[in-house]
């Protein structure tokens, strides 16, 4: 049996929850799965269709002031806030009871914060899927120009605490899984010898679902993501200030659609001068509605970490993509074949204009879809995860 655990209430609309859901759905075909997480959602949702046992543990409510005191106290002990926020005696007690009562072949955790619920005796059976190494992500994020001096100071402290916590916990577990081989390489260079990769997956689209270029909205450019997230804010401002004016000079019918929750006021301010040439949607129910209609999708992010799922989703719908090298770092697409990779503003703009005009559109659309089908399917992702689980079981039998 496999026990799966998260440190967050399931199912939130975040990348790690999407990975957890799809991996567990496939893994459950070969393994009995016991799923446990904090209880805020109350409803198991679609999980009940394939998970043998589901348990939600209700954490004790703590007054906000007490929570703040806890965070400060544990920071002084070298524990980052995101770990303290997930602390739950109820989860620790219940997980310990489960592990002592039942024989689990492996323990699969999503996010590093879930490690705190497990007794140290079972660390050698643990696989921790952390997706993007938090310490590396925070350290790089503080260098973004959109971060204020105060924000940079807070991120510096957070980065040091996170790295200290990771160094104390992650080397003890059997396997640490990331989404990007680039990130895995950096973690190995820091001395970790238990690092592996499990790729992100995207649902396979049938050819009937793909909208031909002729059926797409004229001049439509899409940039998607949570628009309060610093890397996306930085990317949006970079595009609006340095690239989009060049696009409009060459293609006056271009319209940029910025699609994502809670747009930063700086994005709205930078977009205001373009009038009807920029549409800011805020949160939408289904991003695919926009990706299917767009002539081109952009990813001008300049933070190199993890996998840009916005690129994968766009390519899966046959929408050509122009991105930076940072955006492509976790994907490894071939520039000029499966997408375009450009860091210079003027060249980035010229690639967008060329695609809007139809140059190499069909080739990029086709090759981009092939990249997704061959390297970013949930079947492939789960196969990679299955190998990790089997290696844990083999080591335990030995």
N, C-alpha and C positions, 0 to 999 in steps of 0.2 A: 504494500500500500504506500501511496505517496501523500504526504501532507503538504498543502499549499497555504501560504500565509501572506497577508499584506498588512502594512502598518496603517493603512488608510481605509475608510469606509468604502465599500464597493457598491455600485460601480460609479466612480466619478468620471468626468469626461477629460481624462488625461491620458498621455501616451502609455504610461506604465500599465494602466487598467486595460487598455486595448490589447497590449501585448499579453497580459495575464489571461484575459478572457479567451483570446484565440489560441494561445498555447495550451491552456487547460482543456479547451474543447477537443483539441486533437489528441492530447496526451491521455485523456479519459477513455479513449478507444482501446488502449493497451494496459492502463493502470487503474486500480481503484484509487479514487481521489477523495481526500478529506480536506475541505476548504474551511479556513477559519480567518475571520477578520473582525475589527471593531464594528460595533453595531450602531450605525446611524441611519443606514438605508432601510433596515427592517425587512425589505423584500429581497428574496434571492434572485428575482428576475429570471433571465434566460439560463442562468447557471443551473437551475433545478433540472433542466433537461438532460444534463450529462454528468453532473457531479453527484457522486454516491451519497456523500454526507456534507451538509453545509451547517456551519455554526457561526452565529454572530454573538460577540461578547460585548455587553454594554459596559463601557468604562464609567467610572464614577465621575459625576459632575464636580468640577472644581471651580470656585469663584475666580473671576478674571484677575483680581489682585493677587491671589495666591499663586495662580499660574505664572504671573509676571515674576513674582519672587522666586519661584522654582527655576525659571529660566535664568535669572541672574545668578542664583546660587550654583546651578550646574555649569554655567559658563565659567565661573571661577574654578571649577573642577576640571575644566577642559572639555566639556560636553556641549556641542553646538545646539542651537535653539530647535532646529528641526527634529532632533532626537528627543529633546525634552517634551516638545509638544505632543509627541506620540506615546509618551510614557503611560503605562496602564498596569497597575498591580493585578487587575482582573485578568488581563490578557496573559501576563506572565504565569499566573497561578493556573489558568486553564490549559495553557500550552504545556506546562510541566506535567500536569495530570495526564494529558493525552499521550505524551511521549513515554511516560512511565507505565501507562496502562496497555498501550498497543505497540505492536512491532511495526515500525515504519521503515521502508527500504531507503527512503531519501526524504529530505525536507527541502522544499522549494520556496524561497522567499522572494518577494518583489519589493525592492527598495531596502537600503541598508538599515533604515530605522526599525525594521522588523526583527533584526538580529537580537535586540534587547529582550525579546519575549522568550528566547530559547535558553535552556540551561547549557553551560559550556561543554558538558559531557557529550552533547549531540552535534557539536560543531563539525566533526568530520563526516557527518552525513548531510551537511547543508550546502545547498547551491543558492547563491545570492545573485539575483538579477538586478543590477543597479543601473543598467542602460547607459547613462552618461556619468562618468566619475564626478561626484559632486564637488570635490575639492578642486579639480582641474577646471570645471565649468565656472565656479565662482571666482577663481583666481584670474581667469581670462576675462570674465565679465566686467571686472572692476576697471579694465583698461578701455572700455567702450566710452566714447566721447559723450554719450547721452547721460552718463552717470555723474551726478553732482559730487563735489568733494566730500560731502557728508556720506553719500551713498558709497563712494569708493572706500572711505574709512571703515564703514560697517562691513562691506564685502571683504576687506582685507582681514579683519578680525574673524569673520565667518570662515574664510578660506583656511586660516591657520588652525582654527578649532576643528574644522571638518577634516583636514589632513591628519591632524593628531588623532582624531577618533578613528578614521579609516585605518591608520597604521596600527592602531591597537586592536582592531577587531578583524578586519578583512584577511590578514595573513593566516588567521586561525581556522577559517572555514575551508571546506573542501574545494569549492570552486566559486569564482566571481565572474559573472557573465556581463559583457558589455555588448552594445549594438555595433560599434565601429571598430574595425581592425586598427585604425589610426590611434584611437584612444587606448586600445589594448597594448599597442606597442609602447606608448608612453608610460603606462602603468608597469609594464615589465621592466622598463628602464629604471623605474623607481625601486625595483627590487622584488616585485611581486612575481611569484612563480606559479600562481594558481588562477591565472587569468584565461578566460575563454571568450568566444564570441558567439552570439546567437542573433542572426539577422532579423530585421524587422520584416513584417509581411504585409502585403496589400491584397485585398480581395481581387480575384481574377475577373476581368470584365469581358463579357462576350462581345464579339465583333458587332453584333446588332446594337449594342449599347453605345458604341463609339460614334460620335457625331462627326460627319465629314466636314472638311474645312469650309465648304460652301454653305453649310447649315449653321455656321457659328456667327456670333455677333460681330459686325464690322468694327475693327479697331480695338477690340476688347483685350485688355491686359489685366491679369489677376495677380495680386499678392495676398496670400492668405496666412493666417496664424493668429495667435493671441496678441492683440495689438497694444497690450500693456507690458508685455515681456520685453526687457531691455534690448536683446539682440534684434527683435523684430522692429522695435521703435527705431533703433539705429539704422537698420536696413531700409526702412520706409523713408526716413529723413535723407539718407544717402541717395536714394533713387529720386525722391521729389526735388531735392536741391541740385543735384549734379547730373542726373541722367535723363529724367523726364523732359526737361526743357529742350534737350537735344533731340529727343524722340519727336516732340511736337513740331520742331523745325522741319523735320523730314517727312512727318506723317501727321498732318493736321487733324485727321479723324480719330486719332488715338484717344482712348478713354481708359484711365487706370481705375480699377476696382480694388479697393482695399477692404478685404473681407476678414473679419475676426472680432472677437469680443473686446470690449472696453478700450476703444482707441485712445491713445495718449493725446492730451490736448496739443502737444507739439506737432503731432501728425496732422491734426485738424487745422492748426494754424498754417503749417507749411502747404497744405492742400488748398487753402482758401483762395490763393491767387490764381489757381487754374480753373476756377468756376466749374462749369459742367463737365470739364475734362477729367475730373476726379470724383469718384463716388465712394463714400465711406459707409459701409453697411452696418457696422456693429456686429453683434452675435447673430449667426444664422443657424437654422435647423440642419441644413444639409449643404456642406461646402461643395459637394459634387455638382450641384445645379449650376454653380458658377464656373467650375473647372471644365465642364462639358461644353459650355457656351463660349469660352475664351479662345482667342486665336493664339495666345501665348501666355505662359505663366512665368513669373519671375521670382527669384530668391536672391535678393541683394544683401543677405546677411554677411556680417564680417566677423562673427564669432565662430571659431573652428572647434566644434565639439559635437559628438553624437551623430545622429542621422536626421537630416531634414525631411520629415515625413511629408511636408507640403510638396516637395519635389516628387517623391514616390507616387503620391496620389495623383498629381497632375499627369505624370507620364503614364500611369495606369489607364487614364481616360484618353490617351492619345494626344494630349496637349503638349506641344513643344515647350521646352524650358530653357531659360537663360539664367545662369546663376554665377556666383563668385566661386573662387577656388575653396573658400571656407565652407560654402554651402554644399559643394560637391565632395568634401573630404571624407565623409562617412559613406558615400555612395559609390564613388569610383567610376562614374560614368565617363565615357570617352567623348571629349569635346569635339564637336563637329560631326559626330556620328549619332550619339544617343541624346545629346543636349549640347548647349554651348556653355563654356566656362570662360568668363572674362572678369577681370578685376579693374581694368581701366574704364572710367565712365564713358568716354567717347566710343570705345569699341563695344561696350555693353549696349549702349544706345543703338549702334548700327546693327547689332545682331537682332535686337527687338524689332527694329524697323524692317529688316530683311524678312523676318518671319511674318510680320503683319502683311507684307506684300506677297507672301506666298512662297518665297525662295526656300527651297529644300523642306518645305512644310511637311509633305507626305513622308519623305524619308526620315525626318526627325521623329515624326509621330509614330511611324512603324518601328523604328529601331528603339525608341524609348519604351514602347510597350513590350518589346522583346526582352529588354534589360530587366523589366519588372517581373515578367513571367519566368525568366530563367534564374533570377537571383533574389527576388524579394517576395516569394510566396509564403503563406502560412504553413504549407506542407514542408517546405525547406526549413523554415524556422523551427518547426517542431521536431524535425528529424535531427537537427543540430542539438536541440535540447535533450532529446531522447538519448543521444550518444553520451551526453554529460551524466544523465541519470544512471545509465548502464555502467559508466566508469566508476561511479560512487558505489553502486551495488557490488561490482567486481572487487573493488578495494576492500569493502566491508567483508565480503566472503573470504578474502585472502587473510 
